[in-house]
Amino acid sequence: MKLKIWLWLTPLLIITVGLGVWGGWTLLGASNTNNQKSIEATSNGPSVTQEGDDFSTEVVNTPVSEAIIVFKNDELGFRNGHDFIGQLHNFYNETLGWGRIDTASYTEQQQKAELIIDALENVDVMDAAVQMDFDKIKELAEIVASKDDREAMRKLHRYFHDLDIYLNGYDYNQTFQITIFQGE
């Protein structure tokens, strides 16, 4: 009789433990996925597509003078350097932010990288730190223009994120500390 009980209890015990491990793993995985999405959203800053978030309108960084970055011609469609930085930051938020880097269209990223290269060849920069950041941005854009390099795309996004905060006087102050320029 004891043997019959153990023959029934052993598989039942194995199934129970297996379901418990599977359930815990599933819950832990879902929790980590949600935490990762939360971390990515936090690390990439606010998006124009996020609704319902009540961000402070208090300026954290004082905007720097628009004279710091001057385009040599108007053909690229940017009003000034601040507009250039802000538009590209928005582009990268919308195409790479919140876990989209793995599914982003390489063709779209390549075209934007080529625009960045053209823009940086037609700009006068009045600050040495910004110039060094632009040199690195151009180097990364050349990589993206020549091959599908997701890490280079991520770094471009981070450069534009930080520069947008430091140049445009954002009401948001979380940066990646990737830029040499840190505001004035």
N, C-alpha and C positions, 0 to 999 in steps of 0.2 A: 504494500500500500504506500509506503514512504517513497519508493522508487517512482510510482505513478505521479505522485504530487510533484516531485522534483522534475519529472519529464514535462509537466505542464508549467511549472513555475519558471524554469530556466528560460525557455523561449519567451515567455511573457515578460520576464525581467529584462531580457536583452532588447526586446521591442520597446519597452517602456524607457529604458536608458537611451536607446537610439533616438526615439522621438523627442526626448528631453534635450539631448545634445543638438539635434537638428533644429528644434524650436528655439533654443537659446542662440544658436549660431545665426539663425534667420533674424531674430530680433536684434542681435548685436550688429549684424551686417547692415540692417536698415537704419539703426541708430547711427552707425559710423557714416553711412551715405548721407544722412540728413545733416550730421555734424560737418562733413566735408563740404556740402553745398553751402552751409551757413558760413564756414570759414572762407570759401571762395567768394561768396557775395560780400563778406566783410572786407576781405583783402583787396577786392577790385573796386571798391567804392560804390557810390550810388549810381543808379542807372536811370535813364529817362523812361525806361519801361517799367520800373517798379512804381506801383501805385499804393497809396495808403501809408507810405512811410512819411513820418513827420520829422523831416530834417530841419535842423536849426538854420536860420538864415543869417546868423551871426558870422561875419567874416573872420576866419581863423588866421589866414595869412594876408598881409597887405599886398594888393596887386602891385606888380612892378611896372615901371613905365613902358609904354608900348614902343618907345624909341629903342629899346634894347634889341629888338629883332625887326629888321626892315627888309621887305622884299624888294628886289631890284625891278620887278615888273609885276603887273596885275594879272597876267595871263593864267595863273594857277588857281585863281578864284578865292584867295584868302585875303581878307581885309587887312590883316596884320599878323604878327607872330603869335599873339594871344589867340586869335581865331584859328590859326594853323594848329596850335597845340590842342585847343579845345575840340575842334572837329575830329582830329585824329584820336583823341582820347575817347570820344563818343563812339567812333567807328570801332575801336578795339573793344570797348565795353560791350557793344551790341553783337560783335562777331566772335569774340574770344572769351568773354567773361562768363562766369557762372557755369563752367564745365563745357563750354562750347568749343574749346580749342581743338579737341580731337575730331570734331565734325565740321569745322570751318572750311569753307571753299578755298582751296589753295589758289585758284585763278583770281578770286577776289582779293586775297591777301597779296598776291604777286603784283596785281595792278596798283594797289595802294602803296606797296613798297616802291614801285617805280615812280609814283607821284612824289613820295617822300624824297627820293634821290633827286628828282628834278627840282623840287622846292629848295632843298638844301644847297643846290648848286647855284641858286638865284637869290641868296639871302646874305645880308650883312648883319653880323652879330656884334654887339657892342660890349659883351661881357665874356671874359675868358672862360669862366666855368660853363656857361651856356654853350659856348663854342665847343668845348670838350665833350659835352653831352651830345651835341648835334653831330660831332664826328663819330661818336659811338653809335648813334642812331643811324647814321648813313651806312656805317659798316654792317649793322644788323639788317638794314633794308636791302643792301646789296646781296646778303646771304639769302634772304627771303625771295628776292627777285630771281635768283639763280636756281634755288631748289626749295623743296617743301620741308622746311626746318621749323618744327613747332616750338622748339625752345627759343629760337631767334624771334619768333612771333610773340611769345610770352614776354621776352625781354623788351621788345618794342612797346608792347602794351604798358609795361611797368614804367618805362621811361616817360611815355606820354602821360600816364597817370600822375606820376610825381611832378613833372613839369607843369601840368595843369594846376595842381594844387599850389605850387610855389609861385607860378607866374600870374595866375588869374585870381588869386585871393579867394579860394574855395572856402565854403563853410564846413568843410570836412578836412580832417588833418591826418588821416592814417596813410602813411606812405611806405614804400618798399625800401627807402633809403638807397636807391640805385643811382640817383643822379649826383653829380658833383655840385651843381647849383642847388642851393638850399633856401633860396629866397634872400631878401635883403633885410 
